[in-house]
């Protein structure tokens, strides 16, 4: 079986971890003093009494407002008998219409010109020649020709 690939060869493990890397060769060790982690000291837990006020309520300032305005006394309605005269009738100023002459009625007369039924689009249209499409190429075989050949080849191989 010559067509199978050869298995991968593992790397040489003798040089691994032996301290032969260029990083380890070029590294110079430096002494650095250890520092303590910066942590806030824990605060003692002292439960406070709940007062039920929000910061908004605590920061609120009561402003001095001017005294509220009282509505003035409303005039009393006087009940008078209706005499058939409204304010429109009382204030209406009758104007006389001027005696302008009325427009005369005109009789319709059809246009004597011949109706041509031609649009400006039709007049400015340039007719172009119609080009026939080439005939389609003849169809040979089936679209599945390659698939069928592959299935036949696999069937022969399996038997």
N, C-alpha and C positions, 0 to 999 in steps of 0.2 A: 504494500500500500504506500506508494510513493507520493500520492497526492495529499496526504495528511500533513499538517504543519508540525514542526518539532515543538515540544513543550518549552515554555520559557525557562531560562536558566536563572536560578536565584543569584543575587549578588554575593560577592565574597564577604563573608561575615567576620573574617579575621581582622579587617581594618575598622570595623564598626566599634565605637566605644573605646578605642585604644588611645584616644587623645591625639589623633593625628590631623584633626581639622585645622584649617587656616584660622578660623575664629579663635580656637583655643590657643593656638600658637601666638597670635597677636594680642591676646587679652592680657592686660596688666591689672592685678587685683588692687583695689583701693579700700582702705579702712574707712568706714562711714559709721559714726555713732548712731545707735538706735534712738529713736525719739518716741515719746509717749503719744498715744492717740489723743487728739483733741476732742474731748467729750464734755458737754456741760454737766456740772454736778447735778445730781437729782434733787428736785425741790421737794420739801416735805409736803405731803398731802394734807390740806386743811380744808375740809368741806365748808363752803360758805352758805349762809342762809339765802334762800331764793326769795328775792323781793318781787318778782313778777313785773319788772320794768325793762323795757327794751332800751337800747342805746338811743334810738330815735326819741323815745319818750323822755329819757334822762337829759338829752341835749335840747329839748324843745323849750323855747322861750315864750312865755305868755305876753303878747303884745297888748298895749292899751289901745282899745278901739274907741272911736267916737260913739256917743250915745246913738242908738238907732233912731232913724227918722220916723216920726209918726205921720200917717196920712192926714192931709188937711180935711176939714169937714166938707162933705159932699153937699152940693146944693140940693135942696129938696125939690122933688118934681112937683110941678104945678099941674093940676088936673083941670084942663079947659075943654069945653065941648068942641067937637070936630065940626068945622064949618065948611068942609069940602074943598079947602084950599091947601094944596101942598106947597112946599118951598119951591118946587119946580114951576108950579103954576104962578106963584108969586114973583119969581125971579125971571121967568121966561120973557124974552124980548122978541116980539113977533117981527119978522123981516119980510118985506115984500120981494117976490122974485122979479127979476128984470125980464123984459119982454124981448128975448133974443129970438131970432128966427131959427126954426128947427131945421135940421139937415134933411135934404130931400132924399127920398128913397130912390135907390139906383136899381135899374133892371140889369140882370146878369146877361152878358152876351159871351158866347164861347169864343175862344181864340181861333182866328181863321187859319193860322199856320198849320201845316201838315205835321202830325206826330211821327217822329222818326224812330223812337225807342232805341237810341244809341247812347251808351254810357261813355264817359271820358276814358274809363279803364279799357273798354273794348277798342276805342280808337287808338290808344297808345300801346296796345299789346303787340309784341313781335312774336309771331308764330314760329316755333322751332320744329325742325323735322323730328319725327319719331324714329328712334333707332331700335331695331329688333335685337333681342338678346340672343346669344349663340345657343344652339340646341344643347341639352345636357349630355354629358358623357355617358356611355353605356355602363351599366352596373354589372360587374362580374363577381360571382360568388356571394357569400354571405358575410355580414360584418363579423361573424364569429369564426371565420375560417382559421385564424391562428389558434384560437382557443381549442377548437375541435382537434386540430393536429396535435396539440400538446397533450390533450386527454388520451388520444390514441397512442401516442408515444409512451405515456405513463402506464397505460394498460398493458402494452407489450412488455414494458420493463418489469412490471409486477408478476407477469406470468412466467 
